[in-house]
């Protein structure tokens, strides 16, 4: 549990937060009632000491000094009471020794709470603790004297010290303590990590803006950014002795990797990274610049290593869902929502590319169990293997326009989307989430058929007023025009299309090839539900 103490200083209340060994305030109050409550007896105090023993096991020497001092005095007091009641046979000398040891430990425990430098004497410590001076004298006799104080003196002093502990420690804590959620405690290392990550993302965003706007180095890039972003970018550029903005982007990614590796134990690391990323300025305007003519190949090449870093450490999925949330948020600006839609669609394309590679590999493995094992983490490297490139090309992935990333050693995944998730997003679809929903369709589990994917895509387009055309075979079936303007018209056309496709499947469609056919240096691949190669013209893909 986290507890708080309050102290008054110059008319203000300062609150100190630290972790205690008890679960919450209720547990602390229950132990206080056992130890100091009205009508408490030795039996109840023992119940309280059982909980105190648990506390000492949880925090050891980090357990509060007031608790340790109370435990020490009560334990020796109970042994004395048991002796008086005939429960044990401790001699007076042994009891004197036990009391003297407990009293010395009590004073040492409470002295350790005084964080005052240049303390000259123990009397100064006692004065600050508001303990009478004779306690110091008694402590000296117990620790260094040749003859221990009388047993009655020790008993009365320990009783007084227990009362003092109640007034000095237990009651003030009970009156000022409050519960604090562990997730809200800001640790020093976590705060420092957040500051470093935020700074690196600001530098990356500024360098990306300069680079995407055509600047090659800092000299030509400084006219594109200003203020704090420019100052931090220039300082980083000079400190690292960089020569190009491209090198700056790569080095920032490497610094982020080093930072994540060093602070890997920090909780909520993904949340910290994503919050910093979502605060980037230019990153979310790229969608607008791309729509106005910025080449997609250039943008993807500039950010490829950045997205691979996010994939390697398992942050890419959390980022994807966060971008969807931004695209759905009606309170945000159109520019930010458009940028979130752009990047979420690109990330989804990366997920689809990865899944297609896995599907192709599984197909080969089913046909030949001796197929060489593949490490899909290699997709996170700059130099992709020839086998992986073959898979990507065979799957129809545009390598220049798609972020390519693979498995994370930290969090391996085969990315899929539940149908209910897609249904939920369709029910609240808007112009920014529409491209994301369409890009997710190949990832749905249970999988959608090609006709279902095409139908949903056309319905979404029709819903937003886009002209949707059907196959040539259906043009005669559409009344008045070969263009569909409404969702209802599209549903009717799709219904006719499905009927026509069923007839074609029964009458005219060639049988699906079960074995590969070799034509010189050309191989005709097997047909499946997604790819019907026998119907594709030479030089064209079945899905084109």
Secondary structure as GFF3:
##gff-version 3
##sequence-region A 1 544
A	DSSP	beta_strand	2	9	.	.	.	ID=ss1
A	DSSP	beta_strand	12	19	.	.	.	ID=ss2
A	DSSP	alpha_helix	25	36	.	.	.	ID=ss3
A	DSSP	alpha_helix	42	59	.	.	.	ID=ss4
A	DSSP	three_ten_helix	60	62	.	.	.	ID=ss5
A	DSSP	alpha_helix	65	84	.	.	.	ID=ss6
A	DSSP	alpha_helix	92	111	.	.	.	ID=ss7
A	DSSP	alpha_helix	122	129	.	.	.	ID=ss8
A	DSSP	alpha_helix	134	144	.	.	.	ID=ss9
A	DSSP	alpha_helix	151	165	.	.	.	ID=ss10
A	DSSP	pi_helix	166	170	.	.	.	ID=ss11
A	DSSP	alpha_helix	171	176	.	.	.	ID=ss12
A	DSSP	three_ten_helix	182	184	.	.	.	ID=ss13
A	DSSP	alpha_helix	188	212	.	.	.	ID=ss14
A	DSSP	alpha_helix	218	221	.	.	.	ID=ss15
A	DSSP	alpha_helix	227	239	.	.	.	ID=ss16
A	DSSP	alpha_helix	245	262	.	.	.	ID=ss17
A	DSSP	alpha_helix	269	278	.	.	.	ID=ss18
A	DSSP	three_ten_helix	282	285	.	.	.	ID=ss19
A	DSSP	alpha_helix	286	291	.	.	.	ID=ss20
A	DSSP	alpha_helix	296	312	.	.	.	ID=ss21
A	DSSP	alpha_helix	316	328	.	.	.	ID=ss22
A	DSSP	alpha_helix	334	367	.	.	.	ID=ss23
A	DSSP	three_ten_helix	376	380	.	.	.	ID=ss24
A	DSSP	alpha_helix	386	394	.	.	.	ID=ss25
A	DSSP	beta_strand	417	418	.	.	.	ID=ss26
A	DSSP	alpha_helix	419	427	.	.	.	ID=ss27
A	DSSP	alpha_helix	434	440	.	.	.	ID=ss28
A	DSSP	three_ten_helix	441	443	.	.	.	ID=ss29
A	DSSP	beta_strand	444	445	.	.	.	ID=ss30
A	DSSP	alpha_helix	450	463	.	.	.	ID=ss31
A	DSSP	beta_strand	468	469	.	.	.	ID=ss32
A	DSSP	three_ten_helix	472	477	.	.	.	ID=ss33
A	DSSP	beta_strand	483	484	.	.	.	ID=ss34
A	DSSP	alpha_helix	487	507	.	.	.	ID=ss35
A	DSSP	beta_strand	517	519	.	.	.	ID=ss36
A	DSSP	beta_strand	522	524	.	.	.	ID=ss37
A	DSSP	three_ten_helix	533	535	.	.	.	ID=ss38
###
